Amino acid sequence: MTDKETMAELDRLRASIDNFDAALVHILAERFRRTREVGLLKARHGMPALDAAREAAQAERLRGLAGEAGLDPAFVEEFFRLVVEEVRRNHRAIAEGNAPAESRDETA
Amino acid sequence: MTDKETMAELDRLRASIDNFDAALVHILAERFRRTREVGLLKARHGMPALDAAREAAQAERLRGLAGEAGLDPAFVEEFFRLVVEEVRRNHRAIAEGNAPAESRDETA
């Protein structure tokens, strides 16, 4: 492979990586829209914001999916921890009536 | 909404969240397949495993995508940090000849 071919191959791979990143960001945004709806539903019905059993079931399922997909389970665990932290932060804000504007709009 | 309707709505939202999680795991797996190819390409051509300019450009682009998608930029930053850490770990393993079996197979 010449240097030019190598750089072309690198660019090709990076373009795919950039596409996957855009997909990840948009799926994450949609996922958080759903958890926000969950937070609003729970707040409206006085249900506890956290559900340890649900979180444990999700973590277990993700470990399985990671295995199937050939992903490092430690990475997926860390990723899920990050997502759950963000969800908890959002749920608390909703429960305390400090939800971001978008969430408040959804109750209208 | 009755309790039964509330639980049905919760289940409906959670089913979507589970679908998004499966999508995220599989896209992440595919993304890491591409970064693994980048790592192998770089190792083969004696290119440095890290590229600070590329990482900075990616972080900047992700901030823009996060804004468009209505995602917390701090969350996306933390998420990207996690992904880059995993990529660096994989690239180092490849450079040191300790890549996992799948990566080694790809050089064959």
Backbone of each chain as ProteinMPNN parsed JSONL, in Angstrom:
{"seq_chain_A": "MTDKETMAELDRLRASIDNFDAALVHILAERFRRTREVGLLKARHGMPALDAAREAAQAERLRGLAGEAGLDPAFVEEFFRLVVEEVRRNHRAIAEGNAPAESRDETA", "coords_chain_A": {"N_chain_A": [[0.842, -1.209, 0.0], [0.617, 2.17, -0.905], [1.603, 5.36, 0.554], [-0.371, 7.147, -0.036], [-2.542, 5.513, -0.608], [-2.837, 4.322, 1.879], [-3.581, 6.507, 3.454], [-5.986, 7.106, 2.217], [-7.46, 4.855, 2.848], [-7.508, 5.106, 5.615], [-9.0, 7.464, 5.838], [-11.422, 6.547, 4.802], [-12.184, 4.653, 6.724], [-12.421, 6.357, 8.923], [-14.53, 7.98, 8.119], [-16.65, 6.199, 8.283], [-16.611, 5.724, 11.04], [-17.291, 8.27, 11.956], [-19.904, 8.408, 10.977], [-21.097, 6.368, 12.501], [-20.826, 7.53, 15.012], [-22.546, 9.744, 14.802], [-24.948, 8.356, 14.573], [-24.993, 7.094, 17.086], [-25.18, 9.315, 18.835], [-27.689, 10.341, 18.104], [-29.39, 8.182, 18.641], [-28.96, 7.939, 21.373], [-30.046, 10.404, 22.173], [-32.729, 9.981, 21.572], [-33.226, 7.829, 23.232], [-32.96, 9.108, 25.734], [-35.126, 10.781, 25.575], [-37.183, 8.973, 25.924], [-36.626, 7.994, 28.527], [-37.053, 10.317, 29.891], [-39.778, 10.617, 29.569], [-40.531, 8.416, 31.07], [-39.668, 9.312, 33.583], [-41.378, 11.52, 33.949], [-43.866, 10.259, 33.952], [-43.597, 8.641, 36.213], [-43.26, 10.624, 38.175], [-45.72, 11.923, 38.014], [-47.402, 9.959, 38.994], [-46.54, 9.509, 41.48], [-44.6, 7.544, 41.781], [-41.57, 5.847, 42.804], [-38.471, 7.32, 41.729], [-36.269, 5.764, 41.176], [-35.437, 2.356, 40.318], [-34.251, -0.37, 41.375], [-34.356, -3.076, 40.709], [-35.13, -3.111, 38.032], [-32.923, -1.752, 36.92], [-30.892, -3.591, 37.481], [-31.722, -5.75, 35.934], [-31.497, -4.614, 33.398], [-28.713, -4.163, 33.263], [-27.774, -6.772, 33.324], [-28.893, -7.795, 30.966], [-27.585, -6.174, 29.099], [-24.973, -7.017, 29.43], [-25.149, -9.547, 28.302], [-25.835, -8.866, 25.641], [-23.535, -7.451, 24.957], [-21.635, -9.478, 24.997], [-22.551, -11.114, 22.871], [-22.156, -9.302, 20.778], [-19.479, -8.995, 20.742], [-18.274, -7.067, 22.295], [-16.273, -5.461, 24.8], [-17.158, -6.402, 27.993], [-16.66, -4.913, 30.306], [-16.37, -2.34, 29.332], [-18.974, -1.861, 28.364], [-20.394, -2.001, 30.727], [-19.414, 0.233, 32.082], [-20.234, 2.223, 30.337], [-23.032, 1.924, 30.538], [-23.352, 2.611, 33.214], [-22.747, 5.311, 33.095], [-24.863, 6.265, 31.504], [-27.061, 5.636, 33.139], [-26.538, 7.241, 35.356], [-26.936, 9.774, 34.21], [-29.65, 9.554, 33.569], [-30.724, 9.28, 36.145], [-30.082, 11.802, 37.188], [-31.673, 13.386, 35.542], [-34.229, 12.368, 36.21], [-34.4, 13.063, 38.907], [-34.402, 15.843, 38.666], [-36.839, 16.186, 37.366], [-38.612, 15.164, 39.306], [-38.218, 17.035, 41.271], [-39.264, 19.201, 40.107], [-37.633, 20.649, 38.485], [-37.168, 20.163, 35.844], [-35.682, 20.242, 32.554], [-36.717, 22.581, 29.982], [-37.793, 21.187, 27.738], [-38.785, 18.786, 28.826], [-40.748, 19.754, 30.517], [-42.502, 20.799, 28.688], [-43.523, 18.492, 27.582], [-45.395, 17.67, 29.379], [-47.487, 19.202, 28.963]], "CA_chain_A": [[0.0, 0.0, 0.0], [1.37, 3.423, -0.895], [1.161, 6.282, 1.602], [-1.628, 7.754, -0.47], [-3.584, 4.489, -0.415], [-3.022, 4.157, 3.322], [-4.359, 7.651, 3.945], [-7.343, 6.977, 1.679], [-8.099, 3.801, 3.653], [-7.741, 5.714, 6.942], [-10.13, 8.396, 5.67], [-12.623, 5.738, 4.591], [-12.559, 4.099, 8.03], [-12.845, 7.46, 9.788], [-15.862, 8.433, 7.68], [-17.606, 5.258, 8.881], [-16.63, 5.991, 12.487], [-18.073, 9.505, 12.142], [-21.317, 8.054, 10.77], [-21.563, 5.62, 13.676], [-20.942, 8.482, 16.128], [-23.792, 10.505, 14.621], [-26.032, 7.428, 14.91], [-24.98, 6.905, 18.547], [-25.695, 10.536, 19.474], [-29.131, 10.476, 17.866], [-30.107, 7.122, 19.377], [-28.9, 8.331, 22.788], [-31.018, 11.489, 22.378], [-34.064, 9.374, 21.55], [-33.313, 7.035, 24.475], [-33.197, 10.021, 26.859], [-36.512, 11.262, 25.466], [-38.032, 7.946, 26.522], [-36.438, 7.952, 29.989], [-37.684, 11.525, 30.401], [-41.207, 10.285, 29.66], [-40.646, 7.534, 32.236], [-39.535, 10.175, 34.761], [-42.61, 12.317, 34.096], [-44.938, 9.315, 34.313], [-43.384, 8.259, 37.617], [-43.502, 11.789, 39.034], [-47.168, 12.166, 37.995], [-48.113, 8.923, 39.743], [-45.894, 9.357, 42.786], [-43.777, 6.322, 41.847], [-40.165, 6.173, 43.07], [-37.71, 7.61, 40.501], [-35.304, 4.691, 40.933], [-35.956, 1.001, 40.348], [-33.012, -1.158, 41.392], [-34.571, -4.369, 40.032], [-35.097, -2.8, 36.585], [-31.532, -1.448, 36.551], [-30.113, -4.838, 37.516], [-32.136, -6.539, 34.764], [-30.902, -3.963, 32.214], [-27.266, -4.412, 33.274], [-27.599, -8.193, 32.991], [-29.222, -7.934, 29.548], [-26.53, -5.52, 28.317], [-23.801, -7.901, 29.465], [-25.435, -10.575, 27.305], [-25.741, -8.248, 24.311], [-22.12, -7.129, 24.734], [-20.989, -10.752, 24.672], [-22.958, -11.483, 21.504], [-21.648, -8.331, 19.803], [-18.02, -8.98, 20.813], [-17.82, -5.847, 22.981], [-15.703, -5.63, 26.137], [-18.243, -6.223, 28.969], [-16.288, -3.842, 31.247], [-16.686, -1.082, 28.655], [-20.436, -1.714, 28.316], [-20.817, -1.731, 32.105], [-19.048, 1.632, 32.359], [-21.129, 3.005, 29.476], [-24.378, 1.885, 31.121], [-23.272, 3.382, 34.466], [-22.793, 6.725, 32.68], [-26.224, 6.54, 31.033], [-27.961, 5.579, 34.298], [-26.258, 8.462, 36.133], [-27.599, 10.883, 33.519], [-31.095, 9.33, 33.745], [-31.044, 9.602, 37.544], [-29.997, 13.252, 37.315], [-32.881, 13.909, 34.885], [-35.411, 11.984, 36.995], [-34.433, 13.886, 40.127], [-34.801, 17.201, 38.248], [-38.284, 16.134, 37.092], [-39.309, 14.97, 40.59], [-38.103, 18.288, 42.034], [-39.89, 20.274, 39.327], [-36.594, 21.437, 37.81], [-36.865, 19.525, 34.568], [-35.424, 21.181, 31.456], [-37.92, 23.071, 29.298], [-38.377, 20.19, 26.846], [-39.544, 17.849, 29.622], [-41.963, 20.405, 31.024], [-43.417, 20.919, 27.547], [-44.175, 17.203, 27.322], [-46.513, 17.471, 30.321], [-48.558, 20.166, 28.593]], "C_chain_A": [[0.873, 1.253, 0.0], [0.857, 4.297, 0.244], [-0.201, 6.868, 1.26], [-2.787, 6.775, -0.263], [-3.891, 4.292, 1.066], [-3.888, 5.281, 3.869], [-5.797, 7.585, 3.448], [-8.133, 5.942, 2.482], [-8.443, 4.345, 5.042], [-8.949, 6.658, 6.877], [-11.455, 7.644, 5.539], [-13.125, 5.189, 5.93], [-13.084, 5.202, 8.95], [-14.22, 7.993, 9.4], [-16.937, 7.509, 8.252], [-17.738, 5.514, 10.378], [-17.461, 7.238, 12.775], [-19.571, 9.249, 11.946], [-21.877, 7.318, 11.981], [-21.733, 6.577, 14.864], [-22.222, 9.305, 16.019], [-24.989, 9.629, 14.984], [-26.136, 7.257, 16.422], [-25.605, 8.116, 19.243], [-27.206, 10.631, 19.295], [-29.932, 9.388, 18.57], [-30.096, 7.439, 20.877], [-29.932, 9.42, 23.081], [-32.432, 10.92, 22.452], [-34.275, 8.53, 22.81], [-33.632, 7.946, 25.659], [-34.593, 10.654, 26.78], [-37.459, 10.264, 26.128], [-37.862, 7.902, 28.052], [-37.045, 9.201, 30.622], [-39.2, 11.295, 30.551], [-41.459, 9.369, 30.86], [-40.601, 8.369, 33.512], [-40.798, 10.983, 35.019], [-43.774, 11.438, 34.55], [-44.824, 8.943, 35.792], [-43.708, 9.418, 38.558], [-45.012, 12.052, 39.145], [-47.907, 11.187, 38.898], [-47.441, 8.625, 41.087], [-45.09, 8.076, 42.93], [-42.314, 6.709, 42.109], [-39.381, 6.331, 41.764], [-36.775, 6.453, 40.152], [-35.963, 3.327, 41.08], [-34.757, 0.067, 40.207], [-33.169, -2.462, 40.613], [-34.503, -4.17, 38.505], [-33.652, -2.537, 36.133], [-30.676, -2.711, 36.505], [-30.443, -5.692, 36.293], [-31.531, -5.955, 33.49], [-29.413, -4.266, 32.118], [-26.977, -5.844, 32.827], [-27.827, -8.407, 31.485], [-28.109, -7.34, 28.672], [-25.253, -6.352, 28.302], [-23.956, -8.989, 28.399], [-25.265, -10.046, 25.89], [-24.288, -7.94, 23.963], [-21.37, -8.389, 24.304], [-21.276, -11.167, 23.237], [-22.271, -10.608, 20.461], [-20.115, -8.268, 19.81], [-17.462, -7.698, 21.416], [-17.263, -6.216, 24.351], [-16.808, -5.376, 27.181], [-17.942, -5.101, 29.965], [-16.608, -2.477, 30.639], [-18.195, -0.834, 28.692], [-20.975, -1.377, 29.703], [-20.584, -0.26, 32.452], [-19.968, 2.577, 31.575], [-22.533, 3.072, 30.094], [-24.423, 2.692, 32.424], [-23.42, 4.881, 34.157], [-24.219, 7.127, 32.271], [-27.189, 6.605, 32.229], [-27.77, 6.809, 35.187], [-27.003, 9.661, 35.544], [-29.122, 10.763, 33.693], [-31.51, 9.716, 35.164], [-31.067, 11.103, 37.772], [-31.272, 13.873, 36.73], [-34.136, 13.6, 35.694], [-35.531, 12.835, 38.256], [-34.914, 15.294, 39.792], [-36.303, 17.248, 37.983], [-39.049, 16.058, 38.416], [-39.307, 16.265, 41.402], [-38.704, 19.472, 41.275], [-38.882, 21.166, 38.627], [-36.229, 20.834, 36.453], [-36.568, 20.586, 33.518], [-36.712, 21.482, 30.701], [-38.599, 21.975, 28.476], [-39.268, 19.213, 27.625], [-40.844, 18.474, 30.097], [-42.994, 20.519, 29.903], [-44.2, 19.63, 27.34], [-45.342, 16.934, 28.262], [-47.707, 18.309, 29.892], [-49.678, 19.458, 27.828]], "O_chain_A": [[1.777, 1.376, 0.827], [-0.19, 4.017, 0.83], [-1.058, 7.058, 2.122], [-3.865, 7.154, 0.195], [-5.045, 4.119, 1.458], [-4.811, 5.045, 4.648], [-6.722, 7.963, 4.166], [-9.318, 6.127, 2.76], [-9.522, 4.084, 5.575], [-9.807, 6.644, 7.759], [-12.475, 8.054, 6.093], [-14.316, 5.248, 6.235], [-14.067, 5.009, 9.666], [-14.989, 8.412, 10.265], [-18.005, 7.969, 8.657], [-18.844, 5.52, 10.918], [-18.244, 7.261, 13.725], [-20.401, 9.807, 12.663], [-22.985, 7.602, 12.435], [-22.684, 6.443, 15.635], [-22.903, 9.539, 17.017], [-25.933, 10.095, 15.622], [-27.234, 7.274, 16.978], [-26.45, 7.968, 20.126], [-27.923, 10.967, 20.238], [-31.038, 9.646, 19.047], [-31.094, 7.234, 21.568], [-30.612, 9.375, 24.106], [-33.231, 11.33, 23.294], [-35.365, 8.518, 23.383], [-34.47, 7.608, 26.495], [-35.17, 11.018, 27.805], [-38.413, 10.651, 26.804], [-38.847, 7.787, 28.782], [-37.502, 9.154, 31.764], [-39.813, 11.723, 31.529], [-42.453, 9.514, 31.571], [-41.404, 8.159, 34.421], [-41.238, 11.117, 36.161], [-44.56, 11.823, 35.415], [-45.814, 8.931, 36.523], [-44.342, 9.231, 39.597], [-45.519, 12.362, 40.223], [-48.922, 11.538, 39.499], [-47.737, 7.623, 41.738], [-44.908, 7.569, 44.037], [-41.871, 7.776, 41.686], [-39.591, 5.58, 40.811], [-36.518, 6.19, 38.977], [-36.909, 3.152, 41.849], [-34.309, -0.246, 39.104], [-32.239, -2.905, 39.939], [-33.894, -4.966, 37.791], [-33.217, -3.037, 35.095], [-29.845, -2.881, 35.613], [-29.551, -6.287, 35.688], [-31.103, -6.696, 32.605], [-28.902, -4.585, 31.044], [-26.054, -6.091, 32.051], [-27.06, -9.104, 30.821], [-27.736, -7.912, 27.648], [-24.538, -6.394, 27.301], [-23.006, -9.308, 27.685], [-24.637, -10.685, 25.046], [-23.856, -8.138, 22.828], [-20.572, -8.362, 23.367], [-20.37, -11.524, 22.485], [-21.858, -11.086, 19.404], [-19.518, -7.574, 18.986], [-16.345, -7.284, 21.108], [-17.725, -7.165, 24.984], [-17.339, -4.268, 27.254], [-18.856, -4.414, 30.419], [-17.059, -1.569, 31.337], [-18.641, 0.268, 29.011], [-21.894, -0.57, 29.843], [-21.443, 0.401, 33.036], [-20.417, 3.598, 32.096], [-23.141, 4.14, 30.163], [-25.409, 3.374, 32.703], [-24.12, 5.61, 34.859], [-24.708, 8.192, 32.647], [-28.021, 7.507, 32.319], [-28.742, 7.353, 35.71], [-27.613, 10.451, 36.264], [-29.8, 11.762, 33.936], [-32.52, 10.392, 35.362], [-31.948, 11.623, 38.456], [-31.874, 14.763, 37.331], [-35.006, 14.457, 35.85], [-36.622, 13.271, 38.625], [-35.721, 15.875, 40.519], [-36.968, 18.224, 38.329], [-40.013, 16.793, 38.624], [-40.259, 16.56, 42.125], [-38.657, 20.608, 41.747], [-39.2, 22.284, 38.221], [-35.102, 20.987, 35.982], [-37.115, 21.688, 33.565], [-37.678, 20.723, 30.776], [-39.822, 21.84, 28.503], [-40.354, 18.851, 27.171], [-41.898, 17.838, 30.09], [-44.194, 20.36, 30.126], [-45.375, 19.653, 26.974], [-46.183, 16.079, 27.985], [-48.811, 18.136, 30.407], [-50.655, 20.095, 27.436]]}, "seq_chain_B": "MTDKETMAELDRLRASIDNFDAALVHILAERFRRTREVGLLKARHGMPALDAAREAAQAERLRGLAGEAGLDPAFVEEFFRLVVEEVRRNHRAIAEGNAPAESRDETA", "coords_chain_B": {"N_chain_B": [[-55.427, 8.129, 34.42], [-55.428, 4.693, 35.062], [-53.873, 2.488, 37.511], [-53.158, 0.224, 36.176], [-53.083, 1.048, 33.518], [-51.054, 2.925, 33.719], [-48.862, 1.255, 34.343], [-48.779, -0.22, 31.999], [-48.101, 1.732, 30.176], [-45.602, 2.417, 31.165], [-44.26, -0.002, 30.723], [-44.326, -0.024, 27.946], [-42.725, 2.18, 27.294], [-40.326, 1.31, 28.41], [-39.793, -0.916, 26.83], [-39.128, 0.301, 24.428], [-36.822, 1.681, 25.253], [-35.176, -0.509, 25.826], [-34.905, -1.54, 23.254], [-33.491, 0.571, 22.043], [-31.15, 0.407, 23.537], [-30.115, -2.042, 22.691], [-29.602, -1.391, 20.045], [-27.643, 0.6, 20.441], [-25.538, -0.901, 21.61], [-24.886, -2.626, 19.5], [-24.152, -0.843, 17.473], [-21.991, 0.388, 18.704], [-20.295, -1.827, 18.853], [-19.759, -2.228, 16.153], [-18.551, 0.188, 15.565], [-16.193, -0.089, 17.087], [-15.043, -2.153, 15.688], [-14.251, -0.832, 13.401], [-12.421, 1.051, 14.462], [-10.551, -0.713, 15.322], [-9.601, -1.681, 12.939], [-8.442, 0.68, 12.056], [-6.415, 0.876, 13.96], [-4.874, -1.387, 13.319], [-4.079, -0.77, 10.712], [-2.558, 1.528, 11.181], [-0.545, 0.435, 12.807], [0.657, -1.326, 11.035], [1.783, 0.411, 9.247], [3.51, 1.855, 10.71], [2.536, 4.169, 11.872], [1.751, 6.729, 14.315], [-0.201, 5.698, 17.153], [-1.964, 7.413, 18.377], [-3.82, 10.416, 17.686], [-4.011, 13.543, 18.17], [-5.134, 15.798, 16.943], [-7.169, 14.755, 15.327], [-8.788, 13.617, 17.339], [-9.565, 15.932, 18.703], [-11.039, 17.212, 16.718], [-13.114, 15.392, 16.415], [-14.322, 15.515, 18.959], [-15.24, 18.128, 18.94], [-17.051, 18.041, 16.796], [-18.891, 16.211, 17.841], [-19.898, 17.656, 19.962], [-21.365, 19.566, 18.566], [-23.26, 17.896, 17.281], [-24.551, 16.871, 19.529], [-25.755, 19.163, 20.527], [-27.594, 19.748, 18.457], [-29.194, 17.468, 18.675], [-30.294, 17.764, 21.113], [-29.038, 16.783, 23.359], [-27.351, 16.587, 26.514], [-24.363, 18.319, 26.53], [-22.226, 17.839, 28.246], [-22.653, 15.228, 29.032], [-22.277, 13.903, 26.588], [-19.627, 14.503, 26.11], [-18.366, 13.122, 28.177], [-19.11, 10.551, 27.507], [-17.793, 10.268, 25.036], [-15.177, 10.461, 25.919], [-14.938, 8.079, 27.311], [-15.21, 6.215, 25.221], [-12.982, 6.856, 23.646], [-10.914, 6.239, 25.4], [-11.184, 3.467, 25.5], [-10.632, 2.847, 22.839], [-7.978, 3.71, 22.685], [-6.8, 1.907, 24.451], [-7.205, -0.443, 23.022], [-5.753, 0.143, 20.665], [-3.162, 0.36, 21.664], [-2.774, -2.265, 22.505], [-2.802, -3.547, 20.039], [-0.56, -2.348, 18.8], [1.403, -3.33, 20.448], [1.312, -5.92, 19.852], [-0.488, -7.455, 21.22], [-3.102, -7.814, 20.545], [-6.574, -8.673, 20.736], [-7.921, -11.893, 19.75], [-9.73, -11.621, 17.558], [-8.852, -9.295, 16.25], [-6.314, -10.042, 15.474], [-6.92, -11.999, 13.671], [-7.919, -10.487, 11.604], [-5.728, -9.497, 10.348], [-4.805, -11.487, 8.88]], "CA_chain_B": [[-54.814, 6.831, 34.09], [-55.468, 3.716, 36.16], [-52.568, 1.897, 37.795], [-52.889, -0.763, 35.124], [-52.704, 1.823, 32.327], [-49.723, 3.506, 34.007], [-47.855, 0.208, 34.21], [-48.71, -0.581, 30.574], [-47.36, 2.826, 29.534], [-44.213, 2.25, 31.617], [-43.718, -1.162, 29.993], [-44.183, 0.373, 26.543], [-41.536, 3.042, 27.227], [-39.147, 0.491, 28.704], [-39.519, -1.776, 25.669], [-38.398, 1.154, 23.479], [-35.484, 1.914, 25.821], [-34.412, -1.75, 25.622], [-34.557, -1.597, 21.822], [-32.42, 1.546, 21.787], [-29.917, -0.112, 24.127], [-29.586, -3.084, 21.793], [-29.042, -0.67, 18.89], [-26.402, 1.258, 20.882], [-24.486, -1.916, 21.789], [-24.451, -3.145, 18.198], [-23.433, 0.22, 16.747], [-20.692, 0.518, 19.372], [-19.466, -2.968, 18.44], [-19.348, -1.971, 14.771], [-17.599, 1.307, 15.651], [-14.903, -0.599, 17.568], [-14.45, -2.94, 14.598], [-13.585, 0.116, 12.519], [-11.233, 1.627, 15.117], [-9.567, -1.794, 15.348], [-8.981, -1.643, 11.597], [-7.554, 1.858, 12.049], [-5.241, 0.514, 14.771], [-4.053, -2.337, 12.558], [-3.515, -0.017, 9.586], [-1.502, 2.392, 11.724], [0.568, -0.404, 13.277], [1.299, -1.885, 9.839], [2.516, 1.466, 8.535], [4.34, 2.566, 11.687], [1.96, 5.483, 12.205], [1.456, 6.826, 15.753], [-1.54, 5.184, 17.501], [-2.829, 8.531, 18.784], [-3.866, 11.564, 16.775], [-4.69, 14.552, 19.0], [-5.926, 16.703, 16.086], [-8.374, 13.995, 14.954], [-9.637, 13.511, 18.537], [-10.137, 17.263, 18.985], [-12.059, 17.456, 15.69], [-14.254, 14.521, 16.744], [-14.988, 16.058, 20.15], [-15.922, 19.346, 18.498], [-18.192, 17.623, 15.975], [-19.883, 15.578, 18.718], [-20.57, 18.738, 20.712], [-22.362, 20.124, 17.644], [-24.336, 16.906, 17.107], [-25.274, 16.806, 20.811], [-26.599, 20.35, 20.574], [-28.703, 19.529, 17.502], [-30.074, 16.375, 19.11], [-30.853, 18.1, 22.42], [-28.362, 15.996, 24.395], [-26.451, 17.309, 27.414], [-23.002, 18.242, 25.973], [-21.334, 17.26, 29.261], [-22.835, 13.776, 28.94], [-21.654, 13.431, 25.336], [-18.18, 14.622, 26.3], [-17.971, 12.02, 29.062], [-19.315, 9.351, 26.697], [-16.719, 10.213, 24.044], [-13.949, 10.19, 26.677], [-14.976, 6.641, 27.594], [-14.979, 5.504, 23.952], [-11.592, 7.1, 23.233], [-10.082, 5.441, 26.323], [-11.267, 2.061, 25.055], [-9.923, 2.79, 21.55], [-6.535, 3.813, 22.985], [-6.392, 0.63, 25.038], [-7.157, -1.411, 21.905], [-4.653, 0.5, 19.753], [-1.905, 0.001, 22.325], [-2.681, -3.733, 22.46], [-2.438, -3.898, 18.66], [0.814, -1.893, 18.565], [2.304, -4.191, 21.222], [1.136, -7.3, 19.4], [-1.344, -8.182, 22.161], [-4.495, -7.594, 20.154], [-7.447, -9.837, 20.915], [-7.917, -12.84, 18.628], [-10.472, -11.127, 16.392], [-8.015, -8.329, 15.543], [-5.207, -10.736, 14.835], [-7.477, -12.684, 12.503], [-8.156, -9.533, 10.526], [-4.469, -9.213, 9.633], [-4.45, -12.696, 8.112]], "C_chain_B": [[-54.911, 5.872, 35.278], [-54.054, 3.19, 36.38], [-52.167, 0.944, 36.673], [-52.428, -0.051, 33.841], [-51.314, 2.44, 32.511], [-48.637, 2.458, 33.812], [-47.692, -0.214, 32.745], [-47.888, 0.466, 29.815], [-45.871, 2.721, 29.897], [-43.545, 1.1, 30.848], [-43.443, -0.812, 28.529], [-42.909, 1.222, 26.369], [-40.272, 2.222, 27.446], [-38.795, -0.437, 27.542], [-38.759, -0.975, 24.607], [-36.97, 1.392, 23.965], [-34.607, 0.675, 25.607], [-34.006, -1.908, 24.156], [-33.417, -0.628, 21.49], [-31.095, 1.049, 22.361], [-29.285, -1.182, 23.244], [-28.938, -2.428, 20.571], [-27.701, -0.032, 19.263], [-25.259, 0.247, 20.982], [-23.978, -2.394, 20.436], [-23.724, -2.077, 17.37], [-22.05, 0.428, 17.378], [-19.757, -0.612, 18.937], [-18.917, -2.734, 17.032], [-18.332, -0.826, 14.724], [-16.217, 0.803, 16.092], [-14.245, -1.521, 16.531], [-13.685, -2.008, 13.658], [-12.332, 0.719, 13.17], [-10.131, 0.562, 15.211], [-8.851, -1.856, 13.995], [-8.022, -0.462, 11.474], [-6.27, 1.521, 12.8], [-4.301, -0.407, 14.018], [-3.345, -1.642, 11.398], [-2.336, 0.839, 10.065], [-0.282, 1.569, 12.146], [1.37, -0.933, 12.084], [2.19, -0.858, 9.153], [3.34, 2.334, 9.48], [3.841, 3.963, 12.003], [1.656, 5.536, 13.704], [0.005, 6.418, 16.037], [-2.499, 6.336, 17.814], [-2.723, 9.685, 17.791], [-4.709, 12.643, 17.462], [-5.592, 15.456, 18.159], [-7.237, 16.029, 15.688], [-9.33, 13.928, 16.163], [-10.322, 14.837, 18.853], [-11.257, 17.565, 17.992], [-13.314, 16.63, 15.977], [-15.051, 15.081, 17.922], [-15.82, 17.283, 19.785], [-17.185, 19.001, 17.696], [-19.295, 17.033, 16.859], [-20.625, 16.614, 19.558], [-21.676, 19.343, 19.844], [-23.554, 19.19, 17.467], [-25.197, 16.829, 18.363], [-26.24, 17.977, 20.907], [-27.827, 20.199, 19.682], [-29.717, 18.53, 18.038], [-30.696, 16.658, 20.477], [-30.284, 17.258, 23.545], [-27.478, 16.909, 25.233], [-25.011, 17.193, 26.885], [-22.007, 17.625, 26.962], [-21.429, 15.739, 29.233], [-22.106, 13.235, 27.715], [-20.127, 13.47, 25.443], [-17.649, 13.429, 27.111], [-18.066, 10.686, 28.299], [-18.159, 9.183, 25.702], [-15.373, 9.896, 24.721], [-13.821, 8.685, 26.933], [-14.637, 5.826, 26.34], [-13.515, 5.644, 23.539], [-10.616, 6.312, 24.107], [-10.024, 3.982, 25.869], [-10.497, 1.884, 23.738], [-8.409, 2.82, 21.79], [-6.0, 2.501, 23.542], [-6.231, -0.412, 23.926], [-5.985, -1.134, 20.966], [-3.3, 0.122, 20.361], [-1.698, -1.51, 22.26], [-2.252, -4.188, 21.068], [-0.968, -3.555, 18.404], [1.824, -2.8, 19.269], [2.152, -5.66, 20.833], [0.29, -8.133, 20.332], [-2.818, -8.014, 21.813], [-5.312, -8.848, 20.411], [-7.526, -10.652, 19.62], [-8.573, -12.268, 17.376], [-9.601, -10.177, 15.56], [-6.897, -9.036, 14.791], [-5.699, -11.446, 13.58], [-7.604, -11.739, 11.323], [-6.873, -9.203, 9.746], [-4.138, -10.359, 8.691], [-4.79, -12.513, 6.629]], "O_chain_B": [[-54.509, 6.223, 36.387], [-53.158, 3.408, 35.565], [-51.003, 0.87, 36.278], [-51.498, -0.501, 33.17], [-50.507, 2.471, 31.582], [-47.61, 2.731, 33.192], [-46.585, -0.53, 32.308], [-47.092, 0.136, 28.937], [-44.999, 2.911, 29.049], [-42.411, 1.223, 30.386], [-42.448, -1.251, 27.952], [-42.129, 1.017, 25.439], [-39.271, 2.412, 26.755], [-37.619, -0.71, 27.303], [-37.855, -1.502, 23.959], [-36.022, 1.314, 23.184], [-33.436, 0.795, 25.249], [-32.899, -2.356, 23.856], [-32.496, -0.971, 20.749], [-30.041, 1.24, 21.754], [-28.067, -1.219, 23.074], [-27.872, -2.845, 20.12], [-26.739, -0.111, 18.5], [-24.153, 0.499, 20.504], [-22.772, -2.55, 20.245], [-22.779, -2.392, 16.647], [-21.062, 0.621, 16.67], [-18.574, -0.384, 18.685], [-17.748, -3.01, 16.759], [-17.377, -0.861, 13.948], [-15.197, 1.214, 15.54], [-13.021, -1.648, 16.506], [-12.605, -2.351, 13.177], [-11.305, 0.879, 12.511], [-8.942, 0.879, 15.183], [-7.638, -2.06, 13.933], [-6.949, -0.568, 10.881], [-5.172, 1.838, 12.341], [-3.082, -0.238, 14.065], [-2.168, -1.89, 11.135], [-1.273, 0.871, 9.444], [0.86, 1.948, 11.882], [2.599, -0.982, 12.12], [3.211, -1.2, 8.557], [3.809, 3.408, 9.103], [4.625, 4.843, 12.36], [1.34, 4.509, 14.305], [-0.902, 6.743, 15.271], [-3.697, 6.245, 17.548], [-1.691, 9.897, 17.153], [-5.935, 12.66, 17.357], [-6.678, 15.839, 18.597], [-8.294, 16.66, 15.709], [-10.531, 14.155, 16.021], [-11.496, 14.872, 19.22], [-12.296, 18.107, 18.367], [-14.435, 17.107, 15.803], [-16.281, 15.118, 17.895], [-16.946, 17.453, 20.253], [-18.245, 19.595, 17.896], [-20.478, 17.312, 16.661], [-21.817, 16.473, 19.832], [-22.782, 19.6, 20.321], [-24.706, 19.623, 17.498], [-26.422, 16.734, 18.279], [-27.391, 17.817, 21.313], [-28.95, 20.483, 20.097], [-30.926, 18.704, 17.887], [-31.529, 15.886, 20.951], [-30.943, 17.036, 24.561], [-26.923, 17.885, 24.727], [-24.485, 16.084, 26.799], [-21.054, 16.962, 26.551], [-20.427, 15.041, 29.388], [-21.401, 12.23, 27.797], [-19.431, 12.591, 24.936], [-16.632, 12.823, 26.773], [-17.207, 9.815, 28.437], [-17.618, 8.088, 25.547], [-14.545, 9.167, 24.174], [-12.746, 8.103, 26.79], [-13.869, 4.866, 26.402], [-12.884, 4.669, 23.131], [-9.618, 5.785, 23.617], [-8.964, 3.356, 25.858], [-9.798, 0.888, 23.551], [-7.657, 2.059, 21.18], [-4.919, 2.038, 23.175], [-5.255, -1.16, 23.894], [-5.306, -2.06, 20.524], [-2.411, -0.371, 19.667], [-0.592, -1.982, 21.996], [-1.439, -5.102, 20.93], [-0.221, -4.368, 17.86], [2.933, -3.019, 18.782], [2.79, -6.534, 21.419], [0.32, -9.362, 20.273], [-3.679, -8.068, 22.69], [-4.796, -9.961, 20.313], [-7.232, -10.147, 18.536], [-8.049, -12.407, 16.271], [-9.603, -10.238, 14.33], [-6.57, -8.699, 13.654], [-5.005, -11.497, 12.565], [-7.418, -12.141, 10.175], [-6.932, -8.695, 8.627], [-3.291, -10.222, 7.809], [-4.564, -13.419, 5.827]]}, "name": "protein", "num_of_chains": 2, "seq": "MTDKETMAELDRLRASIDNFDAALVHILAERFRRTREVGLLKARHGMPALDAAREAAQAERLRGLAGEAGLDPAFVEEFFRLVVEEVRRNHRAIAEGNAPAESRDETAMTDKETMAELDRLRASIDNFDAALVHILAERFRRTREVGLLKARHGMPALDAAREAAQAERLRGLAGEAGLDPAFVEEFFRLVVEEVRRNHRAIAEGNAPAESRDETA"}
